[in-house]
């Protein structure tokens, strides 16, 4: 099973220099930590810093892993309250392709 550092590195590779997000997004994975995607910086950066973001996606580590493996549908997770979004929801919707493992 992957850990936060491995997942952060995978997302960093998926984001690349220009993700097209144009904004900042924080994945809040509870006690495991956070993944901060700065899609506004040139080049884009991905870190584990807990900074304010345009959108914050909160979910448990287990639900995040299921989502990134394709075992959990993002819309169903949202409807069931397993995935919460604060801030710019449109940015959060652009995340899905970047989170696939």
C-alpha positions in Angstrom: 0.0 0.0 0.0 1.3 3.4 -0.9 2.2 6.1 1.7 1.8 9.8 1.6 5.2 10.5 0.1 4.6 7.9 -2.8 1.2 9.4 -3.6 2.6 12.9 -3.5 5.3 11.9 -6.0 2.7 10.2 -8.3 0.5 13.4 -8.2 3.6 15.5 -8.8 4.3 13.5 -12.0 0.7 13.8 -13.1 0.6 17.5 -12.5 3.9 18.2 -14.3 4.9 21.8 -15.1 1.4 23.0 -16.2 -1.7 21.1 -14.9 -4.1 23.6 -16.4 -5.6 24.1 -13.0 -4.6 27.7 -12.7 -5.4 27.7 -8.9 -4.4 26.0 -5.7 -5.9 22.9 -4.3 -5.3 21.1 -1.0 -6.2 17.5 -0.4 -6.8 17.1 3.3 -6.4 13.4 4.2 -6.9 13.8 7.9 -4.3 12.3 10.2 -2.2 11.1 7.3 -1.5 14.7 6.1 -2.1 17.0 3.2 -1.1 17.2 -0.5 -1.0 20.8 -1.7 -1.1 21.4 -5.5 -0.1 24.9 -6.6 -1.5 25.0 -10.1 -1.1 28.8 -10.2 2.7 28.7 -9.9 4.9 28.4 -12.9 6.0 25.6 -12.9 3.3 23.9 -10.9 4.3 22.5 -7.6 3.1 19.6 -5.4 4.1 19.5 -1.7 2.9 18.3 1.7 2.6 21.9 3.1 -0.6 22.8 4.9 -1.4 26.2 3.3 -4.6 28.0 2.4 -6.0 27.0 -1.0 -8.7 28.0 -3.5 -10.3 24.6 -2.9 -9.9 22.0 -0.2 -10.9 18.4 -0.7 -11.3 16.5 2.5 -11.6 12.7 2.8 -10.1 9.8 4.6 -6.9 8.1 3.4 -8.8 4.8 2.7 -11.5 6.6 0.7 -8.8 8.5 -1.2 -7.0 5.3 -2.0 -10.2 3.7 -3.2 -11.0 6.8 -5.3 -7.5 6.9 -6.9 -7.7 3.1 -7.7 -11.1 3.6 -9.4 -13.0 1.6 -6.8 -14.9 4.7 -5.5 -16.7 7.1 -7.8 -16.0 10.7 -6.9 -19.6 11.8 -7.4 -20.9 8.9 -5.2 -18.2 9.7 -2.6 -19.4 13.4 -2.5 -23.1 12.4 -2.3 -22.4 10.0 0.5 -20.4 12.6 2.5 -17.1 10.7 2.1 -15.6 13.5 0.1 -16.1 17.2 1.1 -15.2 20.2 -0.9 -14.7 23.7 0.5 -14.1 26.6 -1.8 -14.0 26.5 -5.6 -15.9 23.3 -6.6 -15.0 23.7 -10.3 -11.3 23.4 -9.5 -11.9 20.3 -7.5 -13.7 18.7 -10.5 -10.6 19.2 -12.6 -8.6 17.1 -10.1 -10.0 13.7 -11.0 -7.6 12.9 -13.9 -4.6 13.9 -11.7 -5.5 11.5 -8.9 -5.6 8.2 -10.8 -3.0 5.7 -9.9 
